[in-house]
Amino acid sequence: MTLVSGWGRFPVVDSEVLRPRSFEAVGEAVVTGSVARGNGRAYGDAAIGSARTIAMTGFDRVRSFDPATGCIRLEAGVLLSDLIATFGPRGFLPFVVPGTRFVSVGGAIAADVHGKNHHGEGGFGRYVDSILLRTGQGKTIEISREQNSDAFFATVGGMGLTGVILEATMRLRSVETGWIRERVISASDLDAAMRALEASCSATYSVAWIDCVARGRDLGRSLIYLGEHARIDELADGDDRFPAGNNPGLAVPIDLPSMTLNRYSIRAFNELYYRMGARRAGGDHVVSLYPYFFPLDSIKDWNRIYGRRGFLQHQCVIPEAGARDVLGDILDRVSKRGDASFLAVLKKLGHGDGLLSFPLPGYTLALDFPVKGDILNFLDEIDRLVVAAGGRLYLAKDARQSRATFEAGYPALSRFNAIRKSLDPAGNIRSKLSQRLFDEV
Ligand SMILES: Cc1cc2nc3c(=O)[nH]c(=O)nc-3n(C[C@H](O)[C@H](O)[C@H](O)COP(=O)(O)OP(=O)(O)OC[C@H]3O[C@@H](n4cnc5c(N)ncnc54)[C@H](O)[C@@H]3O)c2cc1C
């Protein structure tokens, strides 16, 4: 057995980890209590098998690519970082990227990940045409919107619980360059931030960074980053059409003591960050796609900043109508505690495609907290606000929500469970997350 955790390093649990080398071996690896794992970037317990974890990053081959259509067939363990580095210089990028590029295609489908363009362009699953799935029953099936469509919409966003994704066919976006024309807007409080996000609905990419320790009149003050793919004629003389990656340079070499992060260090960092960002507000700047989409990827192992006990990310989405009041209430409580992360992120989302896809039309807020003190009780209180407003929590970030919170947030759950049962009547596919939230006990 091996000690396994997600990116938040909480919980840490025993699971047997297998690294199959062939699709046949994947089939043999599936026993009761197995789930697939991609690159381990889900924060909590989603990618940990209740008994066995099937590591898929060894399946990293591209099967075919058509430059005329951008259509690509690839194995599930291919990382988006490799896809970008290989196909970016040829003028193709994934339509949707999350806040780190170190995720696998299988993990991106299973969480139906959203990017800064979800409000206008939807999630990762929208650009997936078909999936080769190994079910818990031992069948290998091709699923798509037309063929086995129930299984398709349960697998997109299904957190690995319908089976192991072996391969996928998806579309890439054609781009002229690997640069982004960025505009920064500074917003003095939450109302201004929400107005700015609303007013920039037509921007391809938009995201707000919130200073979650700001209080009083400054509550919710934010920097909003809008982005468009830059054309060749917008690049500075001498810029390559495709920029070099921001390979992790700086590394966090040890687990920092948990007192390193306290209300004073966070307040000081946020103040500096906000002021520096506000200075760039106004005009357009052309920036590399790497810092625009993946700012944290340049710091290796940044999850160690939170110390050995790990950290929790709380990511909720609140339907548009009630969002202002609930977000204000959450931020007020968070700013009074003073120990939430440097980076709190606010984004607008649109409709999700899969039965368990996280997005719904409204606002999503993501906050990091070190695991200490009364944090679990505090987050339970926040959950009650989210549920009362008709919102939900993101499974890919979750390590602790209750079954009641989960069931209230996902109305298509019973349909999902019926499809899962038909694909895996013996219930072989089980993760720590499914034990906590889905499976009969
Ligand atoms: C810094 C950071 C920023 C992030 N930003 C965002 C963001 O902006 N938007 C967003 O949506 N998410 C975001 N995430 C979360 C991340 O994109 C998802 O958790 C994604 O699923 C991780 O992919 P992975 O390959 O690491 O999968 P893992 O973490 O290994 O697994 C995630 C889930 O996918 C399943 N899975 C993985 N591979 C397969 C497979 N081959 N077959 C079936 N199921 C599989 C697992 O069982 C598990 O349920 C972020 C994470 C980090 C660390």
The ligand as an ORCA input file, in Angstrom:
! r2SCAN-3c Opt
* xyz 0 1
  C      -3.361     25.014     -9.414
  C      -4.636     24.361     -9.853
  C      -5.540     25.102    -10.573
  C      -6.737     24.520    -11.010
  N      -7.607     25.287    -11.725
  C      -8.749     24.754    -12.170
  C      -9.639     25.523    -12.975
  O      -9.394     26.688    -13.263
  N     -10.769     24.906    -13.436
  C     -11.039     23.603    -13.147
  O     -12.077     23.107    -13.606
  N     -10.216     22.849    -12.393
  C      -9.085     23.387    -11.906
  N      -8.226     22.627    -11.162
  C      -8.575     21.226    -10.872
  C      -8.057     20.261    -11.955
  O      -8.153     20.832    -13.239
  C      -8.922     18.988    -11.946
  O      -8.927     18.414    -10.672
  C      -8.469     17.931    -12.958
  O      -9.402     16.871    -12.889
  C      -7.085     17.372    -12.600
  O      -6.671     16.487    -13.626
  P      -5.658     15.316    -13.255
  O      -5.174     14.687    -14.512
  O      -4.631     15.785    -12.310
  O      -6.649     14.286    -12.556
  P      -6.643     13.651    -11.106
  O      -6.552     14.713    -10.085
  O      -5.651     12.562    -11.036
  O      -8.124     13.027    -11.107
  C      -9.252     13.891    -11.084
  C     -10.517     13.060    -11.356
  O     -10.438     12.536    -12.670
  C     -10.557     11.125    -12.648
  N      -9.683     10.602    -13.705
  C      -8.402     10.939    -13.972
  N      -7.959     10.242    -15.040
  C      -8.979      9.446    -15.449
  C      -9.140      8.476    -16.469
  N      -8.153      8.164    -17.328
  N     -10.328      7.841    -16.561
  C     -11.357      8.138    -15.741
  N     -11.252      9.046    -14.751
  C     -10.079      9.691    -14.597
  C     -10.133     10.699    -11.255
  O     -10.733      9.481    -10.887
  C     -10.657     11.866    -10.425
  O     -11.996     11.687    -10.121
  C      -7.028     23.158    -10.711
  C      -6.099     22.405     -9.971
  C      -4.910     22.995     -9.547
  C      -3.921     22.171     -8.753
*
